[in-house]
Amino acid sequence: MFASQIKPLASAVRWSVIAKYGGQLCFVVAVLTLVPAMVSLGFGELRVVLRFLIISGALLVVAAGAVYIKESTHLQVNEALAITALIFLIAPLLTVYPLMGYGLSFLDALFEATSGVTTTGLSTLGFIEGKPSGFLFVRAWMQWYGGLGIVVLSLALFMGHGQVARRLAGGTWEPSDMVGSARAHARSALMVYLLLTVCGFLVLRSMGVQAFPALLHTLAAVSTGGFSPYDDSLIGLGDWLQQAANLLFAFFGAIPLALYYRAYRAGFRELVGDMEVRVLVLAVLLLTVFLSWSRVWVGGASWSEAVWHAPLLAFSAQSTTGFSSLQIGELDSVSKLGLIVSMFLGGGMGSTSGGIKIIRFLILLRLLQLLFVRASLPPHAVLEPTLGRRRLEPLDIERAVAIVFLYLITIVLSWLPFLAYGYDPLDSLFDVVSAVATVGLSTGVTSPSLEPTLKLVLCLDMLLGRLEIVALLILLLPGTWFGKRID
């Protein structure tokens, strides 16, 4: 009955619209691809430079062809989601060719590229140190532009105002986060992102970190990506203060970027008084205490060791960054469970972090509270759900419940193949949640010896998590591509 009611109203995507705005995004990816080409040229990696230039040139040809397609003043929601999903599929697929120039197999190159663009940070490479400098840069660079989002970069730099821009922005940002026009919002987000990146780099340099490692760690931190040029991640960065400073900027990346702009205009209280920020800080503090306790009383670690590593892990997991100051596989089961919950929740809406986002968790808590409150009220009582000073609309609730449900289903379905291959249940669950929440922490399950099928499962998980599942599902639905179309 439900399908028969909506079928006459549904409209398939228009090929011309997909080609037009997809072509514009291809132009942005082409420009972004030139950056690692220039860096590789500076390091004398000429063979790889040619591969980058071939990919960039092909994208420019596609973008040039899209110029002649007539623009549409109206963009359907499924068209905006399909365009966003396609560009996040195209970017890693095209980067596979240059990465293979560094000696990677096709599957490992695909895994690294997907992990980079989705800001996850998982890797199937056994060793990172000793890899060419251009390779280390392109990993961090992909995380940096993937963190802000290719669509947001396009809106900030090239696309104009209007309904089309708002539709595209709606696939990445919540309407409540919008400041003025979609393009103005994207530009303010880009300025905040650039400022965080510059400040992060300068702070690490002032603390004695060499320029190139400082740049790579900053790009990976503000994007909450977690790719490190060192095999031992944060440990290779330096002392505890340098590690903490790097993770502090990862935490800044997990705060909704629009809040910084609002705080600049309305005052610092706008930032510290935000509900998501306060819950994010509280979550980090609670996880720090929990990990300290579990490391001592369950894992048998000393208090000094626990207090050293717990806050670093808490900041890394809650911001979904993925930097690590110790081997995750050596943690006790209780600590791993705590990290799983933290990774699943993630950071703020409109930030660079992954997970289901704190605001959706708060909406679910409010619904649970209302369920108990209504049990003591008369049947005719009207109780409108609110969150802070904001009234929750039915669509807000539907989206939150649907996204959380889809995340849980994705995790369970992805976990089953690992169990079928005989992997430890908790360790494999940890890595699956890490992939879906785009975190990058690993118990060691994600490794060079991981079966090809499971590598592909994790690649799909990373894409689903970065696109919050819905966009990729829309792309795969037959109704998206076949059916009646509006003029």
PENORDA-V741501 format. One record per residue. OMEGA is omega in radians with two decimals (NA if undefined). NEAR is the number of other ideal C-beta (glycine too) atoms within 12 Angstrom. Layout:
BEGIN
((OMEGA/NEAR) (OMEGA/NEAR))
END
This chain:
BEGIN
((-3.12/6) (-3.13/8) (-3.13/10) (3.13/9) (-3.04/9) (-3.07/12) (3.13/14) (-3.09/10) (-3.05/14) (3.12/25) (3.08/24) (3.12/23) (3.09/36) (-3.07/29) (-3.12/21) (3.13/22) (3.11/34) (-3.12/34) (-3.09/27) (-3.04/31) (2.98/45) (3.09/40) (3.09/34) (3.10/38) (3.08/42) (3.08/37) (3.13/33) (3.12/38) (3.10/42) (3.11/34) (3.12/27) (-3.14/37) (3.12/42) (-3.11/27) (3.08/26) (3.07/42) (3.13/33) (3.11/22) (3.11/30) (3.08/32) (3.11/22) (3.11/18) (3.09/23) (-3.13/13) (-2.94/29) (-3.11/17) (3.13/22) (3.11/37) (3.14/29) (3.14/18) (3.09/31) (-3.12/40) (3.09/25) (3.14/23) (3.14/37) (3.12/31) (3.12/22) (3.12/23) (3.12/34) (3.08/24) (3.10/17) (-3.14/29) (3.13/30) (3.11/17) (-3.12/19) (-3.13/29) (-3.05/19) (3.10/13) (-3.11/21) (3.12/13) (3.07/23) (3.11/26) (-3.12/16) (3.12/19) (3.11/36) (3.14/30) (-3.13/24) (3.08/33) (3.12/38) (3.14/40) (3.13/34) (3.12/39) (3.12/46) (-3.14/41) (-3.12/37) (-3.09/38) (3.09/47) (2.99/43) (-3.08/34) (-3.06/33) (3.12/41) (-3.14/40) (-3.14/25) (-3.13/34) (3.12/45) (-3.09/31) (3.06/27) (-3.12/42) (3.09/44) (3.06/24) (3.08/28) (3.08/35) (3.14/19) (3.01/29) (-3.13/18) (-3.06/20) (3.12/25) (3.09/32) (3.10/35) (-3.13/32) (-3.14/41) (-3.12/46) (3.12/45) (3.12/47) (3.13/47) (-3.08/50) (-3.13/48) (-3.13/52) (-3.13/55) (3.12/55) (3.01/54) (-3.13/52) (3.06/46) (3.10/36) (-3.11/33) (-3.08/17) (3.13/15) (3.14/29) (-3.10/19) (3.07/15) (3.13/30) (-3.11/29) (3.11/29) (3.11/34) (3.13/41) (-3.13/38) (-3.06/38) (3.07/50) (-3.12/49) (-3.13/43) (3.11/40) (3.10/45) (-3.09/55) (-3.12/42) (3.04/45) (-3.14/49) (3.09/52) (3.14/43) (-3.13/42) (-3.13/48) (-3.13/48) (3.07/43) (-3.14/34) (3.13/40) (-3.09/41) (-2.98/34) (-2.93/24) (-3.01/29) (-3.06/37) (3.13/22) (3.00/19) (-3.04/19) (-3.14/22) (3.12/32) (3.13/35) (3.12/30) (-3.14/31) (3.11/45) (-3.13/41) (3.09/34) (-3.07/42) (-3.07/45) (3.07/38) (3.13/32) (-3.13/22) (-3.13/28) (-3.04/33) (3.09/29) (-3.09/32) (-3.13/20) (3.13/21) (-3.12/36) (3.11/29) (3.10/23) (-3.13/37) (3.13/42) (3.11/30) (3.10/35) (3.12/42) (3.13/31) (3.09/24) (-3.11/36) (3.11/40) (-3.14/25) (3.09/23) (-3.13/35) (3.14/36) (-3.14/20) (3.13/25) (3.12/36) (-3.11/32) (3.12/19) (3.13/27) (3.11/37) (3.14/23) (3.14/15) (3.03/25) (3.11/16) (-3.13/31) (-2.95/20) (-3.05/16) (3.05/23) (3.12/34) (3.11/33) (-3.11/29) (-3.13/45) (3.11/50) (3.10/48) (-3.12/50) (-3.10/53) (-3.06/56) (3.07/48) (-3.01/52) (-3.11/53) (3.02/52) (3.07/53) (3.13/46) (3.07/41) (-3.12/37) (3.11/30) (-3.11/19) (3.02/20) (-3.04/39) (-3.09/41) (-3.13/23) (-3.10/24) (-3.11/34) (-3.08/24) (-3.04/19) (-3.12/22) (3.08/20) (3.10/32) (-3.12/37) (3.13/31) (3.12/34) (3.14/51) (3.08/46) (3.11/32) (2.99/41) (3.09/50) (3.09/38) (3.11/41) (-3.13/50) (3.07/52) (3.12/45) (-3.05/40) (3.14/46) (-3.13/42) (3.13/39) (3.14/35) (3.12/29) (3.10/30) (3.10/24) (-3.09/18) (-3.01/16) (3.13/17) (-3.04/12) (-3.12/15) (3.11/14) (-3.13/21) (-3.06/28) (-3.14/19) (-3.13/18) (-3.08/34) (-3.13/29) (3.14/38) (-3.14/34) (3.11/21) (3.10/30) (3.10/42) (3.14/28) (-3.14/21) (3.11/38) (3.14/35) (3.14/21) (3.12/23) (3.09/34) (3.12/33) (-3.12/20) (-3.13/31) (3.09/43) (3.13/31) (-3.07/22) (3.13/28) (-3.10/36) (-2.98/24) (3.12/17) (-3.08/20) (3.11/25) (3.13/16) (3.07/24) (3.14/14) (-3.13/16) (3.11/13) (-3.11/22) (-3.11/31) (3.11/21) (-3.01/26) (-3.02/40) (-3.12/39) (3.11/30) (3.11/42) (-3.13/44) (3.10/43) (-3.10/45) (-3.09/50) (-3.07/55) (3.09/51) (-3.10/53) (-3.12/55) (3.08/58) (3.00/52) (-3.12/51) (3.10/41) (3.08/39) (3.12/29) (-3.08/21) (-3.12/38) (-3.12/25) (3.13/20) (3.06/36) (-3.06/25) (-3.12/23) (3.12/22) (3.12/40) (3.12/39) (3.09/26) (3.12/36) (3.11/49) (3.13/35) (-3.13/27) (3.13/45) (-3.12/50) (-3.12/39) (3.09/41) (-3.03/48) (-3.05/49) (3.08/44) (-3.11/43) (3.05/41) (3.10/48) (-3.06/50) (3.12/52) (-3.10/55) (-3.13/47) (-3.13/40) (-3.05/41) (-3.08/41) (3.13/39) (3.08/36) (3.13/34) (3.09/34) (3.12/38) (3.09/30) (3.13/22) (3.08/28) (3.11/26) (3.10/17) (3.13/18) (3.12/23) (-3.14/15) (-3.13/13) (-3.11/15) (3.12/18) (-3.13/13) (-3.12/11) (3.07/13) (-3.07/9) (-3.07/9) (-3.10/7) (3.12/12) (-3.11/10) (-3.12/21) (3.14/16) (3.09/26) (3.07/19) (-3.00/30) (3.11/19) (-3.05/10) (3.05/21) (3.14/17) (3.08/29) (3.10/18) (-3.14/14) (3.08/15) (-3.11/27) (3.13/26) (-3.13/17) (-3.12/28) (-3.13/32) (-3.11/23) (-3.11/22) (3.14/35) (3.11/32) (-3.13/19) (3.09/27) (-3.12/38) (3.12/22) (3.12/19) (-3.14/34) (-3.12/34) (-3.12/20) (3.12/21) (-3.13/37) (-3.06/33) (3.11/20) (3.11/26) (3.09/34) (3.13/21) (3.11/16) (3.04/20) (3.13/13) (3.12/29) (-3.05/19) (-3.09/22) (-3.13/27) (3.14/33) (3.06/38) (3.13/31) (-3.10/41) (3.10/47) (3.11/44) (3.11/49) (3.13/49) (-3.10/52) (3.13/48) (-3.14/52) (-3.11/52) (3.13/52) (3.03/50) (-3.10/50) (3.07/37) (-3.08/36) (3.09/27) (3.08/39) (-3.01/43) (3.10/25) (-3.10/21) (-3.14/16) (-3.11/33) (-3.13/22) (3.13/20) (-3.11/17) (3.04/33) (3.11/36) (3.08/23) (3.14/36) (3.05/47) (3.11/41) (3.12/32) (-3.12/43) (3.10/50) (3.12/45) (-3.13/39) (-3.12/47) (-3.13/51) (-3.10/42) (2.94/39) (-3.01/36) (-3.07/31) (-3.14/36) (3.08/32) (3.08/25) (-3.13/31) (-3.06/32) (-3.12/22) (3.10/20) (-3.13/13) (3.09/22) (-3.00/31) (-3.07/21) (-3.13/13) (-3.12/20) (-3.13/14) (3.08/21) (3.13/18) (NA/10))
END
